[in-house]
Amino acid sequence: MEKNYSSNSFETNNMASDLIVGLDIGTTKVATIIGYLNNRGKIEILGHGKSASKGVEFGLIMNLLKAQESIKTSVQLASSHARMDSIGSVYAGIAARHIRTTNCKHYILRSNHNALITQEELDSMKKDVENIALPPDQKIIAIIPQKYVIEDSADGACHESMEPVGELGSKITGYYQVITGNYQEIKKIHTCISNVNIETEDLILEPVASGLACLTEEEKQRGVALIDIGGGTTDMVIFQNGHPKFCKVIPFAGSVITKDIANVCKIPEDTAEELKINHGSCIPAKSNPNRVSTIMRPHQQTPLRITDEQLAKIIYSRVHNDILGYVKKELENSGCMKMLQNGAGLVLTGGGSKLRHIIELCQYDLGLNTRPGIPCVGFSDSLSNELKQPQYSTALGLLKYGIEQQTKDIHLGDEKGVDIVNELGDNPIPNPRPKPDDEDRKGHRLWGELKNTLTKLFEQIS
């Protein structure tokens, strides 16, 4: 918990909480945001910093020296902005292609059927799940209760409940989604943060953090899916009855779109990124076939001439086939589609959500009402327009999570040292990690299909 702050910068009397820091280590940027809860119950931002992310690919830290230098730069910028000497600890995010999810159930038999179910009993059940046996390379990141089934011994009747505290029953069966990550990848995050002399308060699943910043309580109660399209991964979380119900990390996002443009057009990735931002669209039919961009290409005498419509075809191929294709598949696997159709639908956030016409494409592909996700829920009116952007949803959500931890003791997932040694009765969790060779073959097949499509487009462009 950070306490080294400037007394001239914010309220020092009747402070609702100490300073909290959120750290988002992304594929394209590292963002650090410092804030606190004011006396009116709103989050104030004291400082923020952003640096280009180096040494990170698809959410994975590949080069520790480069990654920790990016973290150091971002943290220093935020500290300077907040007029602080240093930052002592952070709430950091985690989401990468190594994240795995699986389902598990656990039950307890109650000796006193006439006693009301207590929160302590539910907490004890969750502790049991924390001790479930996992492969040695996996570590629990979060355990999300899906539902509870309460059984009455008198007549054997059962009913489902999300909040069984205060109810009666002889048997409680809990259904959980267990989210795990590769132990070494988790360790890399801790190492990089530690090497810049900062402590990690907690690691939080990034889509859950983004949901805290973008979703209203009403949406989370009715049922809503948040899709965060970042640089390296597309993260999703489904809320129902106010709680996370389903999470998934998809290994396709904004950076693969940029790479596609670069490969097809034979231009550098930074040029491809500018082309995507300034002229890109997700729907070819809504793009101008007559507006042409002319770009000089390295080591080639003829410049690239590409219309907005041709560019949109490249973008659409990846967004429709892979990003939204996988999102739709996971939404269907979650069993929540009907609930979302009758509920609040879908909220799209992250830097990739700023692609033109992606909201319309989402609505068409997924069949759900879709709105853009702006990270402003729970923040004061002084939140700057610079931060009130989808690409800061995760960082602001991490900050909000940390503040809720300090003020309400909300605990969505504790990375700090669960000893995974015991099996859970008759409900051992299977190994959720696919074999690397299976994953590689799947990736090669997808790229082969996409490559054929892009080759045809390139022949048109050239």
N, C-alpha and C positions, 0 to 999 in steps of 0.2 A: 504494500500500500504506500503510495507516494505522499510525502509530507513536506517536501522541500519546495515551497512555493513562495511567490512574491506577495506580500500582504497588500500591495497596492493594486493587484490585478483583479481581485474579486472579493466577495463578501467574506469577512473574517469573523463576524459575530453570528452566533446561532447557525453555524455551518451544518447542513444536512448530511454531508459526507466529506471525506478527504478527497484529494485529487485521484483520479483514475485515468489510466492510459490504455488505449486500444491500439494494437499493432497488427496490421494486415500485410502479410508477406505474400504478395501476389506474383504472378508470372510476368506482368508488365510493369508493375509499380510496387513500392513499399510505402504504405501510408501509416502515419502515427498521429493519433488525435488525443489531446489531453482535455479533460473536462471534470465537472463536478455537478452535484445536485443542488440547485439553489433553494432558498427558503420558500419558494412557491411550488416546489415539487417538479420543476422543469430542469432539463440538463443544459448547462451553459458550457460552451467551448472556450477554453482558455488559450489553446495553441494547437497548431497542426503542422505537419511536414510531410513532403512527398519526395521520393527519389526514384530514379529509374531502377527497376529490378534487374540485377545481374546474378548469374549463377543459378537461376530458377527456371525450370522447364516443366510445363504442365502441372504446376503446383508442387513439384518435387525439387528439393535443394540438391543441385548437382555439383556445385563448386562452393564449398563452405566459406572460403576466403572472400570470394566475390559477394556472396549473399550477406555475410556479416558486415561488409563494407557498405552495402546498400542500406542495411538496417541502421548502421551507425549514422549515416548521412541523414536519413529520415528522422531519426530520434533527435539528432542535434538541431535540425531545423525546427522541429516542434518545440524543443526546450527553449531555443532562442526566441521563438514567437511568443511563448508563454512567459518569457523573462525568468526562466528557471536555470539553476546551475547544472542540474542533472535530473535524470529519471531513474528511479530505483527499481520499479517493477512494471510489468505490462500484462494485459490479457491478450493473448495471441490467438490467431485463427488457424485452423487446419482444414484442408480439403484438397485432396489430390487423387490420382488414379489408384493409389494403394488403399483407399478407404473401402472397407467391405461392410455389408449389412447382412444380418440374418435374424431369424425369429426364434424366440425361445419362450417356453412357459414354465411356471413354477407354482406349486400350491402349498398351502398349509392347512392343517386340520386344527380347529379351535376347540380347546377343552371346555370353555365356558360359552355355550351357545347363546346365553341370555345377555352377555356383555356386548356393548357397542364396539364395532370395529374401530380401531385407533390408527392414527398416523404412524405410530411406532411399529405396528404390525406391518404396514406397507413398506416402511423404511427397512425393516428387517428382511422382508422378502427381496427387496432390491439389492441389499447387501449380499444375500445368497447368490443372486445372479452375477454379482461382481466377481464372485469366487469360482465361476464356472471354468472348466478346463478349456484352454485354447492352445493352438500350436505355439511353439516357443517364439516364433517371429511376429506374433500378433499381440496387440495391447488394446484394451478397452478404452475408447474415447468417450462414449456416451451410452447410456441405457435409457430407452424411451418407453415408458409404459403405454401399451396400446389400449388395453381395457382390462377389467376385472370381471370374473364371473363368480357370483355369490350363490352358494347352495345352502338351502335350509334342510336340516336333518329331519325335521318333523314330517314334511311331506315330500322331500326330495326335489322341490321346485328350485329352478335356477333363474337368475336374471343377470343381465349385464349392467355394469356401472363403470363410469370413469372416475367417480369420486365416492368410494364406498365408506369413507369415514362417517361414523354415526349410524350405519346400517347394522342389521343383525344377520348372522349366518354361522353355519358350522364349518364351512370350507370356503376358502378364498383361492381362486386360481388366477394368477396374473399372467398376462400375455405381453411380451416385451420385444422391442426391436433393439438388438445389440449391435452397436457400431464399433468396429475395430479398425486399427491402422497398423501398418508395419512398424515394428518396434524401432528399427534402425532409422526410419524416416522421421519418426517422432523425436528420436534422440538428436537428430541433426538440427531440428528446430530449436530444441533446448540449448544445444551446444552453440549455435550461432548467436542466440540472444545472450547466453552467459558470457561469451567471449567479448561482448561489448559492455561487460560489467552491469548487466541488467538481470533481474530475477523474473522468471515466468510464474505469474500468479496462477494461471490456469490456461489450458488449451481448449478452445471451444470450436465445435463444428461450425464452419463458416455460414452455411445456409440458415442455421438456427439464429446466428447473430444477425444476419441480414433481415430475417423475419422480424426480429425485435425492433429494428429501425424503420421498417416499411409497412408493417401490417397493423391495422387497428384491432382493438380487442373484439369488436363486433365481428370483423372478418374471421378472426381466429376461432370465435365461438361457432359461427355458422358453417365454417369449413372453407379453407382456401389453400391453394398451392402457390408457393413462391418459387420462381425460377430465377436464379442469379447466373447470368452469362458473363463470365469473367474472361481473362486472357487465356488461361490454361485449362480450366474446367468449367462445366456447367453444373451448378449445384442446385438441388431441389429439396424442398421440405414441404410437407403437407401438415396443416394444423386442423384440428377438430376439437370442439369443446374447450378451446383455449389452450390446448397442449399440442406439442409436436407429435405427429402420429406416424410419419414415414419420412425417411431421408434417403437421398441417393446422390452420388457424385458421378458425373458423366465426363469421360476424358476427351470431349470435343468442345471448343469454345472459340473466342475471337481470334486467337493466334493462328489457328488452322485455316481460317478464312483468308487471313493475310498471306499465309504461305501459299495457298492455292492461287491467289492473284499473282504473287511473285513468280511462281513456277510457270503458270500459263503465259504470262506476259513477258517473262524473262527480264524482270526488273528487280532491284534490291527490295528487301522487305520493308525498309523504312519508307520507300517510295510507294510501295503497295499499300501500306497502312494509310498514308495520306490520300491515296486514290480512293480507298474504301470509305474513309471518313468524309471526304469532300464530295464524292460523286456516287457512292455506293447505295444500293437499294436491295431489298429482299424479294421484290416482285418485279420481274422483267416487264410485265404489261403496263406497269405504272412508271416506267423509266423512259426517258427521251431517246428515241433511236437516232435522232439527228444531232444531238449534242456530242461532240467529239473531244476527247482529251488527247493531247499530243505530248508524249514523254520521250526524252532522249534515253537510250539504253546503252549501258556500258559495253564497250567492245563491239558495237554494232553500228553500221553506217546509217541505217534507216531508223527513224524514230518510231515509237509505238503510237498507233492511232486506234483508239478504242472508244466505242460509243457507250453511253450510260446503260443502254439496254444490254450490250454484250457483257459489260461489267456485272450487271445485275444477274445475268445467267450464271456466272461463276459463283457469285455469293449465294444465290438461291439453291444451287446444287448442294452445297455443303450444309446450309441452314436447314433446308427441307429434309434432305435425306438422312443426315447424321444428327445434328443438334436436336431439332424438333422431332425427328423420327425416334430417337432414343428417349426423349422426354415423354412422348406419347406412349411408348412401350412400357416405361416405368410407371406412368400414371395408371395404365391399365393393370399392371401387375400389382399395384397397391390396393386394388379393389375399391378405390375412392372416387372413380369417375362420376358415378351417379350423384354421390354426395356433393362433389364440386359443381356439377351442373345445377343442382338445386341450391347450392350455397353461394359463396362469394367468388367462385371461379378462380382465375389465375392472375397473379401479379408478377410482372416481369421487371427485373432490375439487373444491376451490373453494367459495366461498360458496353457490353455487346447489345444491351437493350436499346442503345441509342441509334442502332442501324435503322435507316429509313424504312418504313412500312413493315417492320418486324411485328408490331402489335397486330396489324391486320392479318399477317401470315399465321401468327399464333392462333388467332380466333378461327381461321379457316382450317388449319391443320388439326387443331386439338379439339375444336368444337366447344370451347369454353369462353365465356366473357373474360376479356383480358384488359387490364389497365397497367400503365407504367408505375413502377415502384420508386417513389421518391423518399429518401431516408430523413423523415422529419417527425416521426411519431414519438412524442415524449420530450422533444427538444424545444428550447425557448424560441421566441420569435426572432431573437438576435442571430440565429443560425445563418451564416453567410450563404449567399447564392453559390459561391465557389464549392462549398461542401454539400449543398442541397442538390447533389447530383447522384445518379445511380451508381457510378463507379466508387462512391464512398459509402455505400450501404453496409458493407462488411465492417469497415473500420469503425463507423459510428455505432453499429450494432454491438461490436466488441466492447466499446466504451460503455454502452448502456447495460450490457450484461454485467460488467464489472461493478457498476453502480448498484444494480439490483442485488448482486451478491453481497455487497457491503450493507445495504439497507434492509433487504428482505430475506437474505440467506436463501435465495433461489438457487437451486443446484441442478442444472440440466445435464451435467456430466463432469466427473472429476478425473482428470488425467493423472493426478498426483499420486501415483504409487499404489495401485490396486495389485495385490499379490495374487496372481492367477494360478492357483494350485489345486483346487478341489473340483471334482465333478459335481454337477447339480442333480443328485438323486438319479431318477430315470430319465432325465431330460438333458443329456449332454449335448452341447452345441457342435454341429458339424464344422469341418474346416471350410470357411466361406471363401477362401482365396483360390481362384482358378489357377491351373498350372500355367507357368509362364509360356510354354510352347503353344498351348491352346490360345492364349491371349494374343500371341504374336501372329499365329495363323489367321485369327479373326481380323487383326489389324491389316495384314497384307491383303486379305480378300476385299475388305472395304476400300482400301486405297486403290486396288486394281479396278474395281467398278467405277470409282470416282475418276481415276486417271483416264479411262476411256471416254467419259463424258467431257472432261476438260480438254482432251486432245482434239475432239471435234470442234469445241469452241475456239481453240487456238487456231485451227485451220481457217475458221471464219474470220478471226481477228487479223491474222497475218495476210 
